[in-house]
Amino acid sequence: MADALRRAGVTDVDDSGLARALYSTDASLYRVLPLAVVRPRHPDEIMATLEVCRALGVPLTARGAGTSIAGNAVGPGVVFDTSRHLHRVHAVDAEARTAVVDPGVVQASLQAAARPYGLRFGPDPSTHNRCTIGGMIGNNACGSRALGYGRTSDNVVALDVVTGAGARLRLDDGPVGGDGVPAPLQALVDAHLATIRTELGRFGRQVSGYSLEHLLPERGRSLARTLVGSEGTLALTLGATVRLVPEPSARALVVLGYPSMADAADATPGLLPYRPTAVEGLDSRIIQRLRDVPAATVPELPRGEGWLIVEVTGDDPAEIADRVGKMVAGAGAVDALVVSDAAQAGAIWRIREDGAGLAARTSDGRAAHAGWEDAAVPVEQLGSYLRSFEALLTGHGLQGLPYGHFGDGCVHVRIDFPFAGGGTATYRSFITDAARLVASYGGSMSGEHGDGRARSELLPHMYSPAAITLFEQVKGVLDPDDLLNPGVLVRPAPFDADVRVAAVAPHRTQLALAYRHDGGDLSAAVHRCTGVGKCRADTTSTGGVMCPSYLATREEKDSTRGRARVLQEMLAPGGPVQDWRSPEVHEALDLCLSCKGCSRDCPTGVDMAAYKAEVLHQSYRRRLRPRSHYALGRLPFWSDLVARAPRLVNGLTRSRLGGTLARWGAGVDQRRSLPAFATRTFRQDWTPRVPDTRPPVALWVDSFTDHFAPAAAEATVAVLEAAGYRVEVPDDDTCCGLTWITTGQLDAARRILGHTVTTLAAYADAGTPIVGVEPSCTAVLRGESQELLDDGGTGGAAARVAAATRTLAELLTGTEGWEPPSLAGVEVVAQPHCHHHSVMGWSTDEELLRRAGATVTRVGGCCGLAGNWGVEKGHHDVSVAIAEQSLLPAVRAAGAGAVVLADGFSCRTQLDQLAGAPSEHLAQLLARHTR
C-alpha cells in the first residue's frame, strides 16, 4: 500500500512503527493502529491517496491536529494529517470578509492573518492555538464564542471537497448548481422532508448525526454546510473559504459566583438578553485542580462554588459598561467580579481553555476520562439537566468535573470510569443511561465535538429509526464503499471497543522513580496524556515553555503528546513498539530537552523529563552508554578533578587540537565551544562567617555554580547578608546529581542525591531556610529528590529538605522588612530557566523586579541548551532553532542598556555562544544596586 501511494505521487508516506504509534490515538479514549500515515503536501495528494485507498479497499481517516475527543481521527487504514504541510492562509478579502485556507491551517494562525484587517474567525474552541480549520469543519466546532458568532457551519462560505466516491465538488453556501447536490442525495432529502424538519436542527448545539436540515429548500439547500460536522465520513476537505467577522473594539469580562454549578446554569437564560458573546461555566473542583498543579498561579475569582464567565463586546465602551451593570444587577449572583486588567482576563480564560486537561484528574487524584464529553440541551433545561446528571454520577459511584458553554447549553465533563484491569462494564452502563437522560431533555449526544466512536452507537436514543436509516442512505450516496472513517456515525463501532486505557495493565518492571502521583505505575503516568495537544501550541507569548523541540521541528514525534503515545505503545500489548530499547522510543525521546515544561504547562501534568530518565535508566543499565553520558552526564565528578589544575585544562580545551579531541570524547558537537572552568571555585575561596545573632540561611552551592560561575554565589552571599542574614555553607561537597538524572544514571543519582539530602536535612530540621543558586539544581531538591529517594527509609528527609528549599526571590520576598534596591529605569529582559518556571514558578521573581521598579520583559520558551542536551552531537541545529523562537529575538530587540537576566547557567552559556550577549544572575543584578 505504501508503495502504491508513492507511485501515485504521494511524497510523505510513513508506515514505520513510530508513525503508527504516534497516530494510533487522538484526544479520545480510543487506540486504533493505522497501517500508514500520509502527510499530504498538496490537495492533489489527498485525491491520490483516496484513489489508492479505493483501489485497494483500505479505509481512510482524515486528521487535523489530532485533538478529536470522540475518536473522530483514528482509523485502521490510512490516516492523513493535513497539519504538517497544508497550513497556508491563501488570501484574506477584507471587503468580502472572507479567507481562503488550507484544511491544516491552525485557527490561531487564521486569526493572526485576519487581525490586521480588524477581522476574526468567529468560532474559537479551547484548542484554538493548535486545532485546524479542517478539523473544525469535520466536527462543526463551536468554542466559547459560538454564542456570539455561531458554529463553524455558520461561518463556512465555500468548500472544495472530494467525496468517498471520488467526485470533486466545489460548493458554496447557498443554492448550488453545476457540481452541486448529487441528484440521488437531493431525492433522499425530498423523500424525507418531515423527518428532517422535525428531528434535525432543533436547537443550536444539536451537532450529532448529519446536519441534513441545511439541504431543506427553506434553508438554502447548502451541501457545504451539510458536510460541516460529517466527521470525514462523507467527503474530505481540500480547501475552504470561511466567513470573517469584525473584531469588536471593546470587551468586558465579568465573573459571576453562584452557590453551585446548577445554580449558575439556572441563571444563564437571564443573561442572554444582554447579548453576551460568551457565557462559560466553571466548577470549583476545576479551580482546585489548578491549585494542585505545581507552581501554578490561580487568578482571583468571586465567592462561590460555581462561576459564569461572561464576555460582552461592542464598539462603545459606555454602552458595554451599561449592559454589564444591568446584567450584574439582575444576575442573582452571590458575588461578582468585573475584570478590567487584560492579563487577569487572559489568566481566567486560560483556566477555561485548559478545562479538558484540568478535569482529567478527580479531586482525589484519580484519572478522569472523556467518553461523555460534550452533551448539550436547550439552555432553559440546563440547570435541571445538571442536577439529574450529578445524581446519575452518584448513582453509578462515579465522579466528574463539569464545565462548559453554558450560554449554549453545552456541558463538558471528564469522569473517573474504572478502566483499570480492562473493565468497560461500568462505562457502558453509565454512558447508556446518560444518553437516555440527555435525550429525555430534548438534547444532543454531542454539542460540538462530534459523535466519533464515542457516541455514534448512541444516536438511536435521540433519533428515530427513519432518521438513522436516512443517515445510512446518505452515506451510501457519497461514500458507497464505506471507506471514509468507517465505524463513525453510520454502522458504528461499539463505543466500548478499542478503549486505550482499558487494554493496558499496570506496569510491573522495577522502576527507578517513585511516580508518587500515579501510584508507582508508569502506565498510569504516561496515560496522563489525554491528547489535548497543548504541547503543539506556541504558548511562549504567555510565558509557556512546552514543548520547545516541537516548536522548532513541527514533527508530531517531538511533541510531548507524541512521546507519550510512543511510551503508551511501548507498554501496550501487540503494538509496533516492543520495549525500552526500541528504536521508536529513543527516536521519539532524542529531542526531548528534559526541560520539564510539560510538568507545569501540560494541564494533565505529564512529566516527560522523568519518563525519559526512566527510559534511559532501563535501556542502559549495566550496558555500554553513549560517550556523552560518561562525560557530560558525570560532569560534576570531572569538575572536581579539574579544580586541581583548571588553568591547564582550560588551556587544553581552548587549543584547536585539544578542543577538538575533548569535544569528540565528550560527544559534543564540534560547533560548540567548551565553557571555561573557574580558576578558583566558590568553596575554595569561601570563609565561614562567625556565628552571630542574625538569622541563619544555608546557601547551597551546586556543582555548576561552584566550578563555572562562582560570581553568582558570591553575589548571593552579598545580597543575603545585606538583607540581614548570616550565611552558612554546608561543609560537604553536595551535588544534586542532575546530570546523572538527565542521562538516566539513576542508581548513581540516588546515591549522590541521598548524601546531599542527608547533609541538608540538618538545616531543614533546625528551621534554617536553604537557598539554591542554580534553578535546575534547586528544582531537583524541590522535585526529583522525592521521586528518587525512599522517604520511608530516610525519615522523610527529602520532603523536609524540599519544604525548606527556597529560591533567592522567594526568601527575600518573605523576609519581613526587606525592601529591594531601586531598579528604577532598569530595563530587564528575563529568560526564566525552564525548571524554575516549571517547578518553583517564576512569578515571585517577576513581582520582586517590578516592585523594585524595573521594566520587565519576560521571555517565554526555552533557551535551547538545557544542560548537556544542546551541546550533544546531533542536537545543535534544533538547539539553535529553539533559541531563535523567543530568546534571541528578544535579546536583539532589547535596548543597548538592557540587562539580560538569566539565572540558569545553561541559559547564560547559550546566550554567550549564540548571541555574544552578556547576562547575569538575579543575585548579581541585586548586588550591583544594593548599597
Beta strands, then each sheet from edge to edge (+ up, - down):
strand 1: 13-14
strand 2: 36-38
strand 3: 60-63
strand 4: 78-81
strand 5: 89-93
strand 6: 98-101
strand 7: 119-120
strand 8: 156-163
strand 9: 168-172
strand 10: 235-243
strand 11: 245-246
strand 12: 250-258
strand 13: 278-283
strand 14: 306-314
strand 15: 335-339
strand 16: 403-405
strand 17: 410-412
strand 18: 696-700
strand 19: 726-728
strand 20: 770-772
strand 21: 805-806
strand 22: 827-830
strand 23: 855-858
strand 24: 899-901
sheet 1: 1+ 2- 4- 3-
sheet 2: 5+ 6- 10+ 8- 9+
sheet 3: 7+ 11-
sheet 4: 13+ 14- 12+ 15-
sheet 5: 16+ 17-
sheet 6: 19+ 18+ 20+ 21+
sheet 7: 23+ 22+ 24+
end
